[in-house]
Amino acid sequence: MNTRNLRFRSNRVRDILALMHEELDGMYGSGEVSAFGEMLFEAFLGWDRVRLLTSREQTVDQSDLLRFHWALEDLKRHRPIQHIIGHVDFCGCRIEVSPDVLIPRPETEEMVEWIVKSYELRVMSGGILDLCTGSGCIAIALKKAFPTAEVTAVDISPAAIETARLNAESNGVEVHFVEGDVLDGVNGSYGLIVSNPPYVMEKERSQMQPNVLDYDPALALFVPDDDPLRFYRAITSIAQQHLATEGALVVEINESLAEETCALLRDNGLYPTLHIDFRGKARWISATQTINR
Ligand code: GLN
């Protein structure tokens, strides 16, 4: 195929980037399109940022040009860049993603980094349970950070469990995966219970981006408007029954339900602390069974 068929003016790096900006800036904003460019050059050619900055006059070969062409078409259809590239970096782990699993978010990464900083001794001595694991990102990152802890991860979706298993394997960690409904409860005793369950209310759909609505699994996102805390009730009851006395529960939350979620934990005898993410939003709650932990 020659370059004309691909709409690129040439196979020069500078022209590839220019066309991306021309066609995508209106949809995404120029900063994000520059980031896409960096991610694609890294994924397709293994170039880092500096190499890209200093190689504007170089050319790529036809087969790579074709890949940029399809990536551009996909981005115009709101396909997430993470699906185009096929993976996400999450706490130093490479997590493969597909339409079967929620793309790991930077907010979740921040929560996991906070757990790693905060709970070392506690989780070392008890097991870790990750509920609604999806891609397995939380479980895998925690197992990497705490190699001696036993990590169990649960998800209702067989396809998600399959992806999570492959991710654990490719990151060289052992996680015990269980296919099951969190609403039905779990077995065992744990030093840390962690979860990023579905928490987006149906009525919030209208504020969401097409890349999320069309490509992230609805099963991992949405809860009914009349019962938005259904997973948190189940998780709270699991924590009451399966958290070691000195253990901690950490849950990612819907920022608009922070008060209600804290109240639910408090009403069930837990001591919640609310944490704000890097965007300034109430994003996760840590809770213990005794005060001052
Ligand atoms: N934070 C996710 C979003 O972007 C939602 C994750 C979840 O429902 N657990 O919509």
Boltz pocket constraint, residues with backbone or C-beta under 6 A from the ligand:
constraints:
  - pocket:
      binder: B
      contacts: [[A, 105], [A, 196], [A, 197], [A, 198], [A, 199], [A, 200], [A, 212], [A, 220], [A, 221], [A, 222], [A, 252]]
      max_distance: 6.0
